Amino acid sequence: MTAATPRLAIEQAGKRYGDVVALAPTSLEVAAGEFLTLLGPSGSGKTTLLSIVAGLVVPDQGRVRLDGRDLTHIAPHGRGLGMVFQHYALFPHLTVAENVAFGLQARRLQVTEVHERTQQALEMVRLGTLAGRLPRELSGGQQQRVALARALAYQPTLVLMDEPLGALDRHLREEMKSEIARLHRELGVTVLYVTHDQEEALTLSDRICLMREAQIEQLDAPERLYFAPRTRFAAEFLGESNLLEARWASGLLHLPALGVHVPGVAPPADPAPAPHALALLRPETIAMLPVGAAPAAAWRGTLQQRAFLGAWTRWAVRVGQVTLTVLQATRGTDPAAAALAPGSEVALFAPPEAFHLLAA
Amino acid sequence: MSRAVLAGPSAASSAHGARPVHDLRGAMPFAPLAFFLLAAFVLPVLTVLTLSVWTPQTGWQAAPLERLFTAPVYRTVLWRTLHIAAVTTALSVLGALPIALLWHRLTGRAQQALYLLVLLPLWTSFLVKSFAWMVLLGKNGAINALLTALAGTPAAEPLLFNFGAVIVGMVHGLMPFAVLTMLPVLQAIDARLPQAAATLGARPAEAFVRVTLPLLMPGVAAAALIVFVTALGFFIVPALLGGPRQTMVANVIIDLVQELLNWPLAAAASAVMLALVALLFWLFVRAFGIETLVGRGRVQQRLQVVAAAPSRVAALRRRFWLAFDAVARHLPGRPLRHGLDALTLAVVAFLALPALFLVPVSFSTSGIVDWPPQFFSTRWYEALAAPAWRGAAWRSFSVAAATGVLSLALAYPAAVWFVRHAQRARVPALVFMIAPMVVPRIVIAIGLFYLFARIGLVGSWLGLVLGHAVIALPFVVTTLIAVVQGYDERLDQAAAVCGAAPPRRLLRITLPLLAPGLLSAFLFAFVTSLDELTIALFVTGGLSATLPKQMWDEALLRVSPTLAAASTVLFVVMSATVLAAQALRRRP
């Protein structure tokens, strides 16, 4: 038993609808002040898990505890949580201020206190001047802010967010991402966040809970999840990846498809995968060099395709029997880059620490 | 040289001037329906309005209107009509609300079953429903039989031919309309809003009062409006279930036209009724928009305009729910909810069961409508084989079929035009097309009677079809608009790009996809005509009755098991048609 009780503890919570398993029995703990994201494709069970915590879905089994208090059979209105809904679910017949005041009024606070704290919450999301508007008179970003203010106004210890940025365009999404990060930092509130957008998850989270087919695939800090995924699914879901069949024996990594041996690679975290394993090589960790300038250990490859992505350029390079994806920072008007046309020969190099081994 | 210079200013201006012409040509599909409604609806109604202040014999006169408001007998009838309509409205809406909410809470089959339990009474003929209440409330009826069995004596007071019986009959007849008017509004409320209220700490009662109920208000108001204006024009229920002291305006109008031949006074009463209805609709549309009435569109947006109340109203609202909440907090939640559910189901039973009492009566051996009936005889069905009944049945079915065909032929092009090209003309066009639903039927009926009498259409088959098409068109048009809106025009374009010529596209793509919707619209027109009595009352001559007219004439003489048999037949045919139309509608 750890010293501190976790803010939120989910113990073996599971839900099925007939034959369909919406959530396999799942356990998860969220520490006070933590920002934890449930990430996964649609149908992976993340929204079910969130709804179980909110009390909108009753689990078939398991428990949910908040600060040690058993919430499992408590109705949503008795849980004292904050929730930001997908598409916000703002009350269309109430003004911005009335929406934000709703939770305070439900807590039977004095009229003056309701007013004060509503104002505070609106200032916090920089909407003080729009208190009298109706939701439909606001832009998407402003509605999002109202939804945040409404969920935070009564200072819940845990705030649930269900794809809160899903309905916004790219620019607003960036803006609201930093807004949410700021609120989390300033208020010290615990956040359980659901998204299918990996960038959001990587940017905001202290830890990410990657979900797949109604269960947890991997629970880790963003960097760990990105560079040290434990499964093929985790490796492929986040970012771009080269996954190569590999054999590891006493410090030497053998990559049959490339026909090369790489010395000095760390042993797999889980000893089981050896001797057959997968080696993950993130495209941006591969250096691409002119054939002449390459170190001796570099591999030879042929350029096949180039895709210009702006700051990055993605290359498909044929090496041995496989095609590797290589991401390079775009080098402006570099004349050397101009020489790299499909068909040209290049050298590729990846340092031993760039390889991560996982179970095949 | 550029084209603009070549064309010159005159060409530019003529191109500009050509737009209205183009618009008119674009509205061609709308023209047949428009001309039909102008001739068979607007003209008769205007004629009635005119007759209230001007007749060829007397010239301009204010006497009829004056008399209406000064003669005690007519003032009493006007007030009574408002009174009965108001009580009916209050009870219908009050009963409809829990049914709508129960429907909203249910899912899947249970929801569908409840829907049908409301839909079938809605489409059961008012005549049939009234006969059923006569069987239930009569001196030797089912309720008195039950009371005798339980308490040893029947009710001390007569249950029939009084105010209570009229209210029961009218509420029974109109509550289904209230339910069906509320459902689309209820359905448009985002299911996550009550959930959001719950996560914010609001208990279910509070979430209902502060979130669901305000959002449902336009639906409640629409239901009240529909019930009230329909109740204003009622004559079947007061005539069959009420006594002389329950006579309503429509009964008086019928008497004035058919017995007293006092057209100006009948027209004046119609004008007053029409003015009241128009005023109520105008107020409603200003407050909530027309979409709420036809069960589609962005109800919520309109609502928000209304909901943007000044802060004083907001304070009142808050005080109201605090008071409510103080009470609700001390109520035992679960028993209360079960109690409410039981009450709701009782109301559903009140809607669905009465018509079924006619079935056993129709197999009675006795010639008197008593409860329990003496079994078993099919003689009353054999009585239906009499030439009068057979002729009426044949006329009813052929008129209903022709009404369906005519209204479909008029409404389909208009619906396509409305969905694809109406643009700015949408709202006035919609108001025009659903207006026959809004104007009391009795007004249309006497207007048609007056005009038909001048061109020899009274007593004719064609006259009936024309009159019924006016009544059926609003239903057909709104159904077809939904059908056409649901049809993806790009399928046509895809077929065209594949090389299909228009006839092939119509036969292979459009018609197969639209067929269920078209058939469903046809069936609704069919049942509307089959059930229609008001127009038939005036437009049929003595020897050319429809089934409802034949039943009405018979009922005014005496209520016999023959009527129960005819009602059972009508009930079965109507239910089967409605169920078929519903099944077609639900098909994807």
Interface residues (C-beta under 8 A of the other chain):
Chain A: A54 G55 L56 A75 P76 H77 G78 R79 G80 L81 G82 M83 F85 H87 A89 L90 F91 P92 H93 L94 T95 E98 F102 G103 Q105 A106 R107 L134 P135 R136 R150 A151 Y154 L160
Chain B: D190 R192 L193 Q195 A196 A197 A198 T199 L200 G201 A202 R203 P204 E206 A207 R210 V211 P214 L215 Q300 Q301 L303 Q304 A307 A308 A314 R318
